[in-house]
Amino acid sequence: MKINSYVQTRLYILLCGLYFLFSSCSEPIPASKVTDISDIKAVIDIYQTLTDQNDNSISVSLYDRKGKMFGNDSVNITVNGKKIDYKIVQGLYYTKTYLYHTEKIAPENNQYEFQIQLANGKKFFLGSVPSLKLSSARNIIYKEEVPLSQDFSIHWSGLQDVNVLYLSKTVKVNTKEKSNVETFMEQPGDTIKIGPAGTYTLKKEKFSKPGETLDILAFQFTAEKTGTVNPKLLKGSSSKINGYHDEHTTFK
């Protein structure tokens, strides 16, 4: 019996989908078989507010040599001597996320220090991340409402550790059809390397383009730092921390 090309194509897509499903759902290597730090890729992520070092969120993800995320109650991770909670998050299509997560851990000597104990009892230094210095959003000076006929400027000072400014726009789309419903659209913004003090000016000529008018400009003053990880970890291991001040202004 011959199968027409349409059925063959549908069958091929189905088989590819099943392969992806089963391959993505396959279990990672058992934690008991991870016997050395060199068997692991570790990714450490920290968010810390810029107004309170104790207000933070800490996550660690572990991967085996095949790139599969893994975790186990028998593998313990601590930060500054405090155990990080291990949890399994059930996702779509039977996928699982194995995550070590905790919050509100105070840095010690301006550092977050991570240790790992494997299922076989071996302990290793996992990584270290510097804490972020505190700063106040009151040091960001700007007008909350700006007429479209004027340039817009932001002035800032004393933003310790802040090194990136993210800008994003929301514009009002001008449609030909007359309607009581206004349409708004978010646009990709700009990323600007900055220092603790400075000035940014957006010229009024850049507020609008044909068919659209600037409505909201959001700006995020962000502090980003990278830490260190155990050099014996697998390639791709990393540690980083970030925090930010979120502000915005509207245009009339």
C-alpha positions in Angstrom: 0.0 0.0 0.0 1.4 3.4 -1.1 1.3 6.4 1.3 0.8 9.7 -0.5 3.2 12.6 0.1 0.9 14.5 2.4 0.5 11.6 4.8 4.2 10.9 4.7 4.9 14.5 5.7 2.4 14.4 8.5 3.9 11.2 9.8 7.4 12.6 9.6 6.3 15.7 11.7 4.6 13.4 14.2 7.6 11.2 14.6 9.9 14.3 15.0 7.6 15.7 17.6 7.5 12.4 19.6 11.3 12.2 19.4 11.6 15.7 20.8 9.1 15.0 23.5 10.7 11.8 24.7 14.3 13.2 24.4 13.4 16.4 26.4 11.5 14.3 29.0 14.3 11.9 29.6 15.7 12.0 33.1 19.1 13.5 33.8 21.9 11.4 35.2 21.2 10.2 38.8 22.8 12.5 41.4 24.6 9.5 42.8 26.6 9.2 39.6 27.8 12.8 39.9 31.0 12.2 41.9 33.1 15.3 41.3 32.8 19.0 40.7 34.2 18.4 37.2 30.9 16.6 36.3 28.8 19.7 36.7 27.9 22.9 35.0 26.6 25.5 37.5 24.7 28.7 36.8 24.3 31.1 39.7 21.9 34.0 39.4 21.2 36.7 42.0 18.8 39.6 42.0 19.4 42.1 44.7 17.5 45.4 45.2 19.6 48.5 45.2 18.0 49.8 48.4 18.5 46.8 50.7 21.2 44.1 50.3 19.1 41.6 52.3 16.2 41.9 49.8 17.4 39.4 47.3 16.5 36.3 45.3 19.1 33.6 44.7 18.9 30.7 42.2 21.4 27.9 41.3 20.9 25.5 38.4 23.0 22.4 37.9 23.6 20.5 34.6 25.2 17.2 33.9 27.8 16.5 31.1 24.9 16.0 28.6 23.5 19.4 29.4 20.6 18.0 31.3 19.4 19.9 34.3 19.5 17.8 37.5 19.1 18.1 41.2 18.5 15.9 44.3 17.8 16.2 48.0 21.2 14.5 48.5 23.0 17.3 46.7 23.2 20.3 49.0 24.1 23.9 48.2 24.7 26.6 50.7 25.2 30.4 50.4 27.1 32.0 53.3 26.6 28.8 55.3 22.8 28.7 54.8 21.2 25.8 53.0 19.4 26.7 49.7 16.0 25.0 49.2 15.8 22.4 46.5 12.6 22.1 44.5 11.2 20.5 41.4 9.0 22.7 39.2 6.6 20.8 36.9 6.4 22.5 33.5 4.5 21.9 30.3 4.6 18.6 28.3 5.9 16.7 31.4 9.1 18.8 31.6 10.7 19.4 34.9 13.0 22.2 36.3 15.3 21.2 39.1 16.1 24.4 41.0 17.9 25.5 44.1 16.3 28.7 45.3 16.3 30.9 48.4 15.6 34.6 49.3 16.7 37.2 51.8 20.2 35.9 52.5 22.5 38.6 53.9 25.9 39.0 52.2 28.9 38.5 54.3 32.0 40.8 53.8 30.2 42.0 50.7 30.1 38.6 49.2 27.7 35.7 48.5 29.8 32.5 48.9 28.5 29.2 47.5 29.5 25.7 48.5 28.2 22.3 47.2 28.1 18.9 48.8 27.6 16.0 46.4 25.7 12.8 47.1 29.0 11.0 48.0 29.7 13.6 50.7 32.4 15.5 48.9 32.3 19.3 49.4 33.5 21.9 47.0 33.7 25.6 46.5 31.0 26.4 43.9 31.3 30.1 43.3 31.4 33.6 44.8 29.5 36.8 43.8 30.0 40.3 45.1 27.0 42.1 46.6 25.8 45.3 45.0 26.4 48.7 46.7 23.2 50.5 47.7 21.9 53.7 46.0 18.8 55.8 46.0 16.4 56.5 43.2 16.1 60.0 44.6 19.4 60.7 42.8 17.7 60.2 39.5 16.3 63.6 38.4 13.8 64.0 35.6 10.4 65.4 34.7 7.5 62.9 35.1 5.5 64.5 32.3 7.1 66.2 29.3 5.6 68.1 26.4 6.4 66.6 23.0 7.7 70.0 22.0 10.7 69.9 24.4 13.9 67.8 24.7 13.9 65.3 27.6 16.9 64.9 29.9 17.7 62.6 32.8 20.4 63.5 35.4 21.8 61.0 37.9 24.5 60.9 40.6 25.7 58.6 43.4 24.3 55.4 41.7 27.1 53.1 43.0 27.7 50.0 40.9 25.1 51.1 38.3 26.7 50.6 34.9 23.9 50.0 32.4 20.9 52.1 31.3 18.1 50.3 29.5 15.6 52.5 27.6 12.3 51.3 26.1 9.5 53.1 24.5 5.7 52.8 24.3 4.3 54.6 21.3 0.8 55.5 20.3 0.1 54.3 16.8 -1.8 56.7 14.5 -4.3 54.8 12.4 -6.2 56.2 9.4 -9.5 54.9 10.6 -11.2 57.2 13.1 -11.9 55.2 16.3 -12.4 55.8 20.0 -9.9 53.0 20.7 -6.2 54.1 20.8 -3.5 51.6 19.9 -0.2 51.4 21.8 2.9 49.4 21.0 6.1 48.7 22.9 9.3 49.0 21.0 12.8 47.6 21.6 14.9 50.0 23.5 18.5 51.0 23.7 21.2 49.8 26.0 23.8 52.4 27.1 26.9 51.8 29.2 27.0 54.4 32.0 28.7 55.4 35.2 27.5 56.3 38.7 26.8 59.9 37.5 25.8 61.4 34.2 23.2 62.9 31.9 21.2 61.5 29.1 19.2 63.6 26.7 16.7 62.5 24.1 16.1 65.1 21.4 12.5 66.1 20.6 13.1 65.2 17.0 13.4 61.5 18.0 10.1 61.5 19.9 8.0 60.6 16.9 8.1 58.8 13.6 5.6 58.8 10.7 2.5 57.0 12.0 3.4 57.0 15.7 3.9 59.3 18.7 6.0 58.7 21.8 3.8 58.0 24.9 6.0 56.5 27.6 9.7 56.3 28.0 10.8 53.7 30.6 14.4 53.7 31.9 16.0 51.1 34.0 19.3 52.0 35.8 20.9 48.6 36.3 23.9 47.3 38.2 25.4 44.2 36.8 28.3 42.2 38.1 29.9 38.8 37.4 31.4 36.6 40.0 33.8 33.7 40.0 33.1 30.0 39.8 35.2 26.9 40.6 37.5 26.5 37.6 36.9 22.7 37.7 33.3 23.2 36.7 32.2 22.4 33.2 32.4 25.0 30.4 29.5 27.4 30.5 29.4 27.7 34.2 28.7 31.3 35.4 27.7 33.5 38.3 26.2 37.0 38.1 24.2 39.5 40.1 21.9 42.4 39.0 19.7 45.0 40.5 18.0 48.1 39.2 16.0 51.3 39.7 12.9 51.4 37.5 11.6 54.8 36.4 9.4 56.2 33.6 8.1 59.4 32.1 5.0 60.2 30.0 4.8 62.6 27.0 1.9 64.9 26.2 
